[in-house]
Amino acid sequence: MKKLLLAASLLAALSAPSHAVSTVDRIVAVVNNSVITLSELQQREALVSGNLKRQNIELPPAQLLSRQVLDQMINEQLQLQYASKSGIRVGELELDNALQNVAQQNKTDLPGLGKLLAQDGMTLEQLRDQLRRDMLLQRLREQEIASRVTVSDQEVDQILKSTSTLNTTEYRLAVIQVNVPERADSVVFEQRRQKLLQAAAELKAGKPFAQVAASYSEAPNALQGGDMGWRSANSLPSDFSQMLDKLPQGGVTDIVRTSGSLFLFKLVEKRNDKAPQFVQQYKVHHILIKTNEATSETDAYNRILQVQDRLKRGTKFEDLAKQFSEDGTAALGGDLGWLSDGDTVPDFERTFHALKAGEVSEPVKTPFGWHILRLDEVRSQNVSEERERLGLKQQLRQRKMEQSYTDWLEQQRAAAFIDDRLIEK
């Protein structure tokens, strides 16, 4: 079941908030026109607690865990409401494919998956609803954040030129983040700072960083112990990388303020790898039917099905791409060249990862429209010379996306009606 939980991202509620509240339940939060009930909060807490235990992270105190989980649920509701207003949808066929993928990852079929779920008191229908919400949230982030964040070659050149020598150091970091609202006055800023100081005090008292992050951090990874993964030195501000170089492994920084938020960083591990690096690269062709004001999702889907039918009847992929694809690669027969991980949006990347060389995908939806992909070849490429540049560009984009997402979510919260009733008045 551990693989199943990881595959399905079961950190969100199993059922959407309802307006019908039983007499033995109570409302713990109102988010615009939706409510979150105590039973829903408790259900989510159970899932989060199980996930933290699987990661060997000590649980925060019950009151702090309830606060963290409720804040997460409020943020989720705001995003789902925004997705609904923006017309972001997940089709039934996509959900069918997602369920099949979860079953395959657990080396079973749908009836077998149902039996596995029953061991945790869950049904296939509940998992389907959860996958729908996870995919909606992911699609929203891709459409509202990822699609608008770019890193130019000039930005990369500027950073590389600013360093006299190539710095191959990488840091594995964890973070405790407290967000400061835009235009916050000195009183609000001090309240935010005091929250982080309380977290710092608990760290000094010997509490594990992951537990304190789960208790206090407002970052999206808070309930995963604040783990940020590996970051290259060249993707970080020079003064920050210098601070990390002086920090012992396992050490925690003083409070760092940047981009409107306050942070405590832990240096989990440091490495300096100058050895050649080989990465998997994928030669991909695709056909794209865009969705826009003139073409609805249904129309685009029907058109991509017609393309798929012609493929099955033996028409060459390249010829169909030239005739029907609405992408800039149409004239090239849909040739995207060699792709590395991170070059495309997640739904697209997951699709070609699942293919074998020569295979053609089922229709797949991304923020750009409906695609059919063909994986031509996979190679292991020595990217030692390109590594720093490629990694730097990806991490700069990731950093921009994280901050853009934080800012966007704060704007949604500021504009929303939120009545927090966790502590009954």
C-alpha positions in Angstrom: 0.0 0.0 0.0 2.9 2.4 0.5 3.5 2.5 -3.3 -0.2 3.0 -3.8 -0.3 5.9 -1.5 2.7 7.5 -3.1 1.4 7.0 -6.6 -2.0 8.4 -5.8 -0.8 11.4 -3.8 -3.2 10.7 -1.0 -2.5 13.8 1.0 -5.8 15.5 0.1 -9.3 14.9 1.4 -11.1 11.8 0.3 -14.4 13.6 -0.2 -15.2 17.1 -1.3 -16.7 19.5 1.2 -20.5 19.4 1.3 -23.0 21.9 2.3 -25.0 19.3 4.1 -23.7 19.0 7.7 -25.0 16.4 10.1 -26.1 17.4 13.6 -23.1 15.5 15.1 -20.7 17.3 12.9 -19.7 20.9 12.8 -18.2 23.4 10.3 -14.5 24.2 11.0 -14.1 26.6 8.0 -16.1 28.5 5.4 -14.3 29.2 2.1 -16.4 31.4 -0.1 -19.4 29.2 -0.8 -17.9 25.9 0.4 -17.6 24.5 3.9 -15.1 22.2 5.6 -16.4 20.0 8.4 -14.8 18.5 11.4 -15.2 15.0 10.1 -13.5 15.9 6.8 -10.6 17.6 8.8 -10.2 14.5 10.9 -10.3 12.2 7.8 -7.5 14.3 6.3 -5.5 14.3 9.6 -5.6 10.6 9.6 -4.1 10.4 6.1 -1.4 13.0 6.8 -0.5 11.3 10.1 -0.1 8.0 8.2 2.1 9.6 5.6 4.3 11.3 8.2 4.7 8.0 10.0 5.7 6.2 6.8 8.4 8.9 6.4 9.5 8.3 10.1 8.6 11.9 10.9 7.4 12.4 14.5 3.9 13.8 14.5 3.4 17.5 15.5 1.3 18.2 18.6 -2.4 17.5 17.7 -3.4 21.2 17.8 -0.6 22.2 15.5 -1.3 19.3 13.1 -5.0 20.4 12.9 -4.0 23.9 12.1 -1.6 22.9 9.4 -4.0 20.4 7.8 -6.9 22.9 7.9 -4.8 25.6 6.2 -3.9 23.0 3.5 -7.5 22.2 3.0 -8.5 25.9 2.7 -5.8 26.4 0.1 -7.0 23.4 -1.8 -10.6 24.6 -1.8 -9.5 28.0 -3.1 -7.7 26.4 -5.9 -10.5 24.0 -6.8 -13.0 26.9 -6.9 -10.6 28.9 -9.1 -10.2 25.9 -11.4 -14.0 25.5 -11.7 -14.5 29.2 -12.6 -11.7 28.9 -15.1 -13.2 26.0 -16.9 -10.4 23.6 -16.0 -11.6 20.0 -16.2 -10.4 16.5 -16.0 -12.1 14.1 -18.5 -13.5 10.7 -17.6 -11.1 9.0 -20.1 -8.1 10.7 -18.3 -9.4 9.4 -15.0 -9.8 5.9 -16.4 -6.2 6.0 -17.6 -5.0 7.3 -14.2 -6.7 4.5 -12.3 -5.2 2.0 -14.7 -1.8 3.5 -14.1 -2.2 3.2 -10.3 -3.2 -0.4 -10.7 -0.2 -1.1 -13.0 2.2 0.5 -10.5 0.8 -1.9 -7.9 1.1 -4.8 -10.3 -2.6 -5.6 -10.3 -5.8 -4.9 -12.2 -8.8 -2.7 -11.1 -10.5 -5.4 -9.0 -7.2 -6.1 -7.3 -6.7 -2.4 -6.7 -10.1 -2.3 -5.1 -9.1 -5.1 -2.7 -5.9 -3.2 -1.8 -7.8 0.0 -1.2 -10.4 -1.9 1.0 -7.5 -2.7 3.4 -7.3 1.0 4.1 -11.1 1.5 4.2 -11.2 3.1 0.8 -13.1 2.4 -2.4 -12.2 2.8 -6.1 -14.7 5.6 -6.4 -13.1 7.5 -3.6 -9.7 7.0 -5.2 -11.2 8.2 -8.5 -12.5 11.4 -6.9 -9.1 12.0 -5.2 -7.3 11.5 -8.5 -9.7 14.0 -10.1 -8.8 16.6 -7.5 -5.1 15.9 -7.7 -5.1 16.3 -11.4 -7.2 19.5 -11.3 -4.7 21.1 -8.8 -1.8 20.0 -10.9 -3.4 21.3 -14.1 -4.2 24.6 -12.4 -0.6 25.1 -11.3 0.6 24.3 -14.8 -1.9 26.7 -16.4 -1.7 29.6 -14.0 1.9 29.3 -12.9 4.2 27.0 -14.9 3.0 28.2 -18.3 3.8 31.8 -17.4 7.2 31.3 -15.9 10.2 31.4 -18.2 13.9 31.5 -17.8 15.8 33.1 -20.8 19.2 32.0 -22.0 20.3 35.5 -21.2 19.5 35.0 -17.5 21.5 31.8 -17.5 24.4 33.5 -19.3 24.4 36.3 -16.8 24.7 34.0 -13.8 27.4 31.9 -15.4 29.4 35.0 -16.3 29.1 36.3 -12.7 31.0 33.3 -11.4 34.7 33.2 -12.1 34.7 29.4 -12.1 32.0 26.8 -12.5 30.6 25.8 -9.1 29.6 22.1 -9.2 28.5 22.1 -5.5 25.0 20.9 -4.8 23.0 21.2 -1.5 20.2 19.1 -0.3 18.0 21.5 1.7 14.9 21.4 3.9 12.9 24.6 4.7 10.5 26.1 7.2 8.7 29.0 5.5 6.5 31.7 6.9 4.7 33.9 4.3 4.4 37.6 4.8 1.4 39.3 3.0 2.1 41.9 0.4 2.2 45.4 2.0 2.2 43.9 5.5 2.7 46.6 8.2 5.2 46.3 10.9 2.8 44.7 13.3 1.9 41.9 10.9 5.5 41.4 9.9 6.5 41.0 13.6 3.7 38.4 14.1 5.0 36.4 11.2 8.6 36.7 12.5 7.6 35.6 15.9 6.0 32.4 14.4 9.3 31.6 12.8 11.2 32.4 16.0 9.0 29.9 17.8 10.0 27.3 15.2 13.7 28.2 15.7 13.3 27.9 19.5 11.9 24.4 19.1 14.8 23.4 16.8 17.3 24.7 19.4 15.4 22.6 22.0 16.2 19.5 20.0 13.0 18.8 18.1 13.6 17.2 14.7 13.5 19.6 11.8 10.9 17.6 9.9 8.5 17.7 12.8 8.9 21.4 13.3 8.4 22.0 9.6 5.2 20.0 9.7 4.1 22.1 12.7 4.9 25.6 11.5 5.9 25.8 7.8 3.6 27.4 5.3 5.4 25.9 2.3 3.6 23.4 0.1 6.1 20.7 1.3 5.4 21.4 5.0 3.7 18.0 5.6 6.5 16.2 4.0 9.0 17.6 6.5 10.1 20.6 4.4 12.3 18.6 2.1 13.4 20.7 -1.0 15.7 18.1 -2.6 19.0 19.1 -4.3 19.8 22.6 -5.4 22.9 23.6 -7.3 25.1 26.4 -6.0 24.8 28.4 -9.2 21.0 28.4 -9.0 21.2 30.2 -5.6 22.1 33.7 -4.7 25.9 33.9 -4.2 25.6 35.2 -0.7 23.3 32.3 0.2 25.6 29.6 -1.2 28.4 31.2 0.7 26.3 30.9 3.9 25.6 27.3 3.2 29.3 26.6 2.6 30.0 27.8 6.2 27.2 25.7 7.6 28.0 22.2 9.0 26.0 19.3 7.6 22.7 19.2 9.6 23.1 22.9 10.5 20.2 25.4 10.3 20.5 29.0 9.1 19.4 32.1 10.9 16.2 33.6 9.6 16.5 34.5 5.9 14.2 37.0 4.3 13.7 37.0 0.5 10.8 37.4 -2.0 8.3 38.4 0.7 8.8 35.4 2.9 10.8 34.3 5.9 12.8 31.1 5.9 14.9 28.7 8.1 17.0 26.4 5.9 18.6 23.2 7.0 21.6 21.8 5.2 20.8 18.1 5.0 23.7 17.1 2.8 26.3 18.6 0.4 28.1 17.1 -2.6 30.5 18.1 -5.3 30.3 15.8 -8.3 32.6 16.5 -11.2 32.2 13.1 -12.8 30.6 12.7 -16.2 26.8 12.6 -15.9 24.6 10.6 -18.2 20.9 11.3 -18.5 18.0 9.6 -20.3 16.9 11.5 -23.4 13.8 10.8 -25.5 13.2 11.4 -29.2 9.5 12.3 -29.5 7.1 13.3 -32.3 3.6 14.7 -31.4 0.4 16.0 -32.9 -1.4 18.8 -31.1 -5.0 20.0 -31.4 -5.3 23.2 -29.4 -8.1 24.2 -27.1 -9.0 27.8 -27.3 -12.0 30.2 -27.6 -12.7 28.9 -31.1 -12.2 25.2 -30.2 -13.8 23.6 -27.2 -12.3 20.7 -25.3 -14.9 18.4 -26.7 -14.3 19.5 -30.3 -10.5 19.2 -29.8 -10.9 15.7 -28.3 -13.1 14.6 -31.2 -10.6 15.9 -33.7 -7.7 14.1 -32.0 -9.8 10.9 -32.0 -10.2 11.3 -35.8 -6.4 11.6 -36.1 -5.9 8.5 -34.0 -8.3 6.6 -36.2 -6.3 7.6 -39.3 -3.1 6.4 -37.5 -4.7 3.1 -36.8 -5.7 2.8 -40.5 -2.0 3.1 -41.4 -1.5 6.8 -42.3 2.0 8.0 -41.5 2.4 9.9 -38.3 4.5 12.6 -39.9 1.9 13.2 -42.7 -0.9 13.6 -40.1 1.3 16.0 -38.1 1.9 18.1 -41.1 -1.8 18.1 -42.0 -3.5 18.5 -38.6 -1.0 19.5 -35.9 -1.4 23.1 -34.5 2.1 23.2 -33.1 5.2 24.9 -34.5 6.7 21.5 -35.2 4.0 20.6 -37.8 6.2 21.4 -40.7 8.8 19.0 -39.3 6.2 16.2 -39.0 5.8 16.9 -35.3 9.5 16.3 -34.5 10.3 17.6 -31.0 13.9 16.4 -31.1 15.6 15.0 -28.0 13.8 15.8 -24.8 15.2 15.6 -21.2 13.2 15.4 -18.0 11.8 18.9 -17.2 11.7 20.1 -20.8 7.9 19.6 -21.1 4.9 19.8 -18.8 4.4 16.8 -16.4 1.4 15.2 -18.2 3.3 15.2 -21.5 6.5 13.9 -19.8 4.6 11.1 -18.0 3.1 10.0 -21.3 6.4 9.5 -23.2 8.0 7.9 -20.1 5.3 5.2 -20.3 5.9 4.4 -23.9 8.4 1.9 -25.5 10.4 2.9 -28.5 8.1 2.9 -31.6 4.9 3.1 -29.6 2.1 5.7 -30.1 0.2 7.0 -27.1 -3.5 7.4 -26.5 -4.7 11.0 -26.6 -3.4 13.0 -23.6 -4.5 16.4 -22.3 -2.1 19.1 -21.3 -2.7 22.9 -20.8 -2.0 23.3 -24.5 -4.7 21.0 -25.8 -4.9 17.3 -26.9 -1.8 15.4 -28.1 -0.9 12.1 -29.5 2.8 11.2 -29.0 5.2 8.8 -30.6 8.4 7.8 -28.8 11.0 7.0 -31.4 14.1 6.3 -29.4 15.7 6.5 -25.9 19.4 7.2 -25.3 21.7 7.7 -22.4 23.6 11.0 -23.2 26.7 12.4 -21.6 25.7 15.9 -20.6 28.7 16.8 -18.5 29.3 20.0 -20.5 25.6 20.9 -20.6 24.7 19.7 -17.1 25.3 23.0 -15.3 23.6 25.1 -17.8 20.5 22.8 -18.1 20.3 22.2 -14.4 20.7 25.9 -13.7 17.9 26.8 -16.1 15.6 24.2 -14.6 16.3 25.2 -11.0 15.9 28.9 -11.7 12.5 28.1 -13.3 11.6 26.0 -10.2 12.6 28.8 -7.9 10.5 31.3 -9.9 7.5 28.9 -9.9 7.7 28.3 -6.2 7.6 32.0 -5.5 5.0 32.7 -8.1 2.8 30.0 -6.6 3.2 31.4 -3.1 2.4 34.9 -4.3 -0.6 33.7 -6.3 -2.0 31.7 -3.4 -1.6 34.6 -1.0 -3.6 36.8 -3.5 -6.4 34.2 -3.6 -6.6 34.1 0.2 -6.6 37.8 0.4 -9.5 38.1 -2.1 -11.6 35.2 -0.6 -14.1 35.1 2.2 -12.6 32.7 4.8 -14.2 32.1 8.2 -11.9 29.9 10.2 -13.8 28.2 13.0 -11.3 25.6 14.1 -11.3 27.1 17.6 -15.0 27.6 18.3 -16.0 31.1 19.1 
